[in-house]
Amino acid sequence: YERADEVNVLEDILYRADVMIEDKRRECGAEFAVLHLTPNTSDKGGRYAAAIQKQYQGQRSSDRKPQYLEEVREYMAGIHNAVVLGKAWTNAEADDGMAEAAWRAHTAGKSKLVVIATKDKDLRMCPGLHLDWDSGFITDCGLDALGWIGIKELTGKSGKVTKKHDGFGTKFFWFQMLMGDTADNIKGCPKALISGKHKACGLIGAYELLKDAKDDKECLAIVMAAYKSNSYTHYLTGADASWRDVFFSEAHMLWMQRTAGKQDDVKHWIKGMLE
């Protein structure tokens, strides 16, 4: 809520934050809003420690952060009134908190009572209602936890067309497991057997491998086979790492925890399918 074209005053920024919170609450048609926050003291659900191929969020630079980031985040975490509740996660990420809320509603048969409002695409793996931050449209990705994946084309101001990954549900998670996530510096699977050739597993390759998969077990088998076809070293030590350790490392970083702070959440989910 800081603006590059003017001198920023903290009181003005906090006012803008309040306005945005109320705008989003009304767009969702919600009785109240919960602000999930990741303070700078958070271990981000153990994601830093889990990383093997690349440093988690290692590309992010502190000089890009807003001047009053900490003040605004502390302010939002301290809001506790009839319509807004702030919650700071020290043992998880804000995303995990939102995912837990969505899944709690989903398993209780109350998915229509929770709307996820975020710009972060990672929450797409959660079922239920999602508010598009920019358009204000609410998408119901339904009660099908598997969901779907796709590729969408975006045309820039210059007319250049770029392809982006799209989708919802756990199939979107498997999609990310193969192609990685540049926003969080997560590499994904380096190479996979695609159309008879062992080659880089990017957007198109990941889509081709997963598009016809019918359930999570089939997705799991495809993704594990891809990871198994590579060799790995730890980015810090240079020591060899097993494909299985790398597989679970990437899963740990990409997975939105259904119980926030439960760092072995995704491992239990996957192992349940392997039994």
C-alpha positions in Angstrom: 0.0 0.0 0.0 3.0 2.2 -0.5 3.1 4.3 -3.6 6.2 5.1 -5.6 5.1 8.5 -6.8 4.5 10.2 -3.4 5.9 10.6 0.1 4.4 7.7 2.1 3.0 8.3 5.6 2.4 5.3 7.7 -1.1 6.4 8.8 -2.2 6.7 5.1 -0.8 3.2 4.3 -2.7 1.7 7.2 -5.9 3.4 6.0 -5.4 2.0 2.5 -4.9 -1.5 4.1 -8.2 -1.1 6.0 -10.0 -0.1 2.8 -8.6 -3.1 0.9 -9.5 -5.5 3.6 -13.1 -4.2 3.7 -13.3 -4.2 -0.1 -12.2 -7.9 -0.3 -14.6 -8.9 2.5 -17.5 -7.4 0.6 -16.5 -8.8 -2.7 -16.5 -12.3 -1.0 -19.9 -11.6 0.5 -18.3 -12.6 3.8 -19.5 -11.8 7.3 -15.9 -11.6 8.5 -12.4 -11.8 7.2 -9.4 -13.6 8.6 -6.0 -12.1 7.6 -3.4 -14.9 7.4 0.1 -13.5 7.7 3.7 -14.8 7.5 5.9 -12.7 9.9 9.7 -12.5 9.3 10.2 -14.7 12.4 8.3 -17.6 10.7 10.2 -20.8 9.7 7.6 -21.0 6.8 6.5 -24.5 7.7 10.1 -25.9 7.6 10.5 -25.1 3.9 13.9 -23.6 4.3 15.3 -26.7 6.0 13.5 -29.0 3.5 15.1 -27.5 0.4 17.7 -29.7 -1.4 17.9 -28.6 -5.1 17.8 -24.8 -4.5 17.4 -22.4 -1.6 13.7 -21.9 -0.9 12.8 -18.3 -2.0 16.5 -17.7 -2.4 16.0 -15.3 -5.3 14.0 -12.8 -3.3 15.9 -9.6 -2.4 15.3 -7.6 0.8 15.8 -4.3 -1.1 12.6 -4.9 -2.9 10.5 -4.9 0.2 8.3 -1.9 1.1 9.6 0.5 3.7 6.7 -0.1 6.1 6.3 -3.8 5.5 6.9 -4.9 9.1 4.7 -2.1 10.6 1.8 -2.9 8.3 2.1 -6.6 8.9 2.2 -6.1 12.6 -0.8 -3.9 12.4 -2.9 -6.4 10.4 -1.9 -9.3 12.7 -3.2 -7.2 15.7 -6.6 -6.5 14.2 -9.2 -8.4 16.3 -12.8 -7.0 16.0 -16.2 -8.2 15.0 -15.4 -8.5 11.3 -11.6 -8.8 11.0 -9.2 -11.2 12.7 -5.5 -11.1 12.2 -3.4 -14.3 12.5 0.4 -14.5 12.2 1.9 -18.0 11.6 5.3 -18.6 13.0 5.4 -22.4 12.3 3.7 -22.2 8.8 3.1 -19.8 6.0 0.0 -17.7 5.6 -0.9 -19.9 2.6 -1.0 -23.0 4.9 -3.4 -21.2 7.2 -5.8 -20.4 4.4 -5.5 -24.0 3.1 -6.4 -25.4 6.5 -9.4 -23.2 6.8 -10.6 -24.2 3.3 -10.1 -27.9 4.0 -11.8 -27.7 7.4 -14.8 -26.2 5.7 -14.6 -28.8 2.9 -14.5 -31.8 5.1 -17.4 -30.4 7.2 -19.5 -30.0 4.1 -19.4 -26.2 4.4 -17.2 -25.2 1.4 -19.7 -22.5 0.4 -18.9 -20.6 3.6 -15.2 -20.0 2.9 -13.7 -17.9 0.1 -10.0 -17.9 -0.5 -8.9 -14.4 -1.5 -5.3 -14.2 -2.6 -3.1 -13.4 -5.5 -1.0 -16.5 -4.8 -1.6 -19.3 -7.3 -0.4 -22.0 -4.8 -3.8 -22.0 -3.1 -5.4 -23.3 -6.3 -4.8 -26.8 -5.0 -7.6 -26.3 -2.4 -11.2 -27.0 -3.2 -14.1 -24.5 -2.8 -14.5 -20.9 -3.6 -11.7 -18.6 -4.9 -11.8 -14.9 -5.4 -9.9 -13.5 -8.3 -8.0 -10.6 -6.7 -8.0 -8.4 -9.8 -11.4 -9.0 -11.3 -13.5 -9.7 -8.2 -15.0 -12.8 -9.8 -15.5 -15.9 -7.5 -14.8 -19.3 -9.0 -16.2 -22.4 -7.5 -13.7 -25.1 -8.2 -16.2 -27.6 -6.8 -15.8 -30.5 -4.4 -13.6 -32.5 -6.7 -10.3 -32.5 -4.8 -8.4 -33.8 -7.9 -9.4 -30.9 -10.1 -7.8 -30.2 -13.5 -4.8 -28.7 -15.2 -4.4 -26.7 -18.4 -2.3 -24.2 -20.3 -3.5 -20.6 -20.9 -2.1 -18.0 -23.4 -1.7 -14.4 -22.2 -1.1 -11.6 -24.7 1.0 -8.7 -23.4 0.8 -5.0 -24.4 3.4 -5.6 -27.1 1.3 -8.4 -28.6 3.7 -11.1 -27.4 1.9 -14.3 -26.3 3.2 -16.2 -23.3 2.0 -19.6 -22.0 1.2 -20.1 -18.3 0.0 -23.1 -16.3 -3.6 -23.2 -15.1 -5.8 -25.4 -13.0 -7.2 -26.3 -9.6 -7.0 -29.2 -7.1 -4.3 -31.7 -6.3 -3.7 -32.2 -10.0 -2.4 -28.6 -10.0 0.0 -29.6 -7.1 1.3 -32.5 -9.3 1.7 -30.1 -12.2 3.9 -27.9 -10.0 5.9 -30.9 -8.7 7.0 -31.5 -12.3 7.5 -27.9 -13.6 8.6 -26.2 -10.3 7.7 -22.7 -9.1 10.0 -19.8 -10.1 8.2 -17.4 -7.7 9.5 -19.5 -4.7 12.7 -20.7 -6.4 11.5 -24.3 -6.5 13.1 -26.3 -9.3 10.7 -29.2 -9.7 11.7 -32.2 -11.7 14.8 -31.5 -13.9 14.1 -34.0 -16.6 11.5 -36.7 -17.5 10.8 -39.3 -20.2 8.6 -37.3 -22.6 7.6 -38.7 -26.0 10.3 -41.2 -25.8 13.1 -38.7 -24.9 14.6 -37.9 -21.5 14.4 -34.1 -21.6 13.7 -31.0 -19.6 10.4 -31.1 -17.8 8.9 -27.7 -18.3 5.4 -26.4 -18.8 4.5 -28.4 -21.9 6.2 -31.6 -20.8 4.6 -31.6 -17.4 1.2 -31.0 -19.0 1.7 -33.9 -21.5 2.7 -36.3 -18.7 -0.3 -35.5 -16.4 -3.2 -34.4 -18.7 -4.8 -37.9 -18.9 -4.2 -39.0 -15.3 -7.5 -40.0 -13.7 -6.6 -39.8 -10.0 -3.9 -38.9 -7.4 -2.4 -42.4 -7.4 -1.8 -42.2 -11.2 -0.4 -38.7 -10.8 1.9 -39.9 -8.0 3.2 -42.8 -10.1 4.0 -40.5 -13.1 5.7 -37.9 -10.9 7.8 -40.4 -8.9 8.9 -42.1 -12.1 10.1 -38.7 -13.4 12.0 -37.9 -10.3 13.6 -41.4 -10.2 15.1 -40.8 -13.7 17.5 -38.1 -12.4 20.5 -37.8 -10.2 20.8 -35.0 -7.6 23.1 -33.1 -5.3 22.4 -30.8 -2.3 22.8 -27.2 -3.2 24.6 -26.4 0.0 27.0 -29.3 0.5 27.3 -30.8 -3.0 26.6 -34.2 -1.5 24.6 -36.7 -3.5 20.9 -36.8 -2.6 18.5 -39.6 -3.3 15.6 -39.1 -5.8 13.2 -40.0 -3.0 14.6 -37.3 -0.6 14.4 -34.7 -3.4 10.8 -35.8 -4.3 9.6 -35.3 -0.7 11.7 -32.1 -0.4 9.9 -30.5 -3.4 6.5 -31.8 -2.2 7.1 -30.3 1.3 7.8 -26.8 -0.3 4.9 -26.9 -2.8 2.2 -28.5 -0.7 -0.3 -26.3 1.1 -0.7 -27.9 4.5 -4.1 -29.1 5.4 -3.2 -28.7 9.0 -1.1 -25.6 9.3 2.2 -26.2 11.0 2.1 -30.0 10.5 5.3 -30.3 8.5 4.9 -33.9 7.6 1.4 -33.4 6.3 2.2 -34.1 2.6 4.4 -37.1 3.4 1.5 -38.7 5.3 -0.9 -38.0 2.4 1.5 -39.5 -0.1 2.5 -42.5 2.0 -1.2 -43.3 2.5 -1.5 -43.8 -1.3 1.6 -46.0 -1.4 0.3 -48.5 1.3 
